């Protein structure tokens, strides 16, 4: 879909006639199309739960359904679920635009990953997904803190661990490892034993609203923005993201983030960590 776009640009030159130039507008056109698609997708994602909510409100207003406590309870539960879906979507949209707005300021606070991983693991015990205890953490003793934005790194961990729990086989472990990597980086890996991702989808996973199976993602409470947010956070930190997967076996997401403190001469070279 990278069709080339050309535009004729005419410059009048005083007393000398016209200069006609052929300009390549492929890039601007693609960016504009992406923006239009994004707004259309976001509106569509919000419109569906909104329509469901309005439908249930109308039915409840009718009277009969509201008088029956069991029906009313069931309706309210569905309405709550739809409102929650809208809330998750709006939260993710806001995060995305905030991260994008800050993309030129590189965050530089030292952040230790271990307590953040513990917090995120704890959050999955609080009713969202009842299986945070599937998360097995292994942090190398000599790993330095990373240089970054604590709130955004928490969000990155939440999205990656959340995906591994959602798409991992029920009850299977989710392994989170952190170790030093070459080039004064820290390597964070999140590995699941799940359904995996067919190779042709992998390059597109970080696009907004791109999902391998939209129905399945929605039923698991996904917004389709999780990995787009992760990609933006990694870019803002001047890091790198790698996704590897094998269908039927599982997925490995690796994130390389800059270490906060330059290691002492020789501290890293004595062991090969990469
Ligand atoms: P979602 O909210 O749909 O989970 P994401 O942006 O986090 O959105 O992920 C995009 C898509 O990538 C998901 O819908 C899913 O198809 C796929 N995906 C992400 N992580 C995994 C994983 N660990 N295992 C299998 N598929 C995954």
Boltz pocket constraint, residues with backbone or C-beta under 6 A from the ligand:
constraints:
  - pocket:
      binder: B
      contacts: [[A, 159], [A, 160], [A, 163], [A, 164], [A, 167], [A, 168], [A, 192], [A, 194], [A, 195], [A, 196], [A, 197], [A, 205], [A, 207], [A, 210], [A, 211], [A, 212], [A, 213], [A, 217], [A, 218], [A, 221], [A, 222], [A, 223], [A, 224], [A, 225], [A, 226], [A, 227], [A, 228], [A, 251]]
      max_distance: 6.0
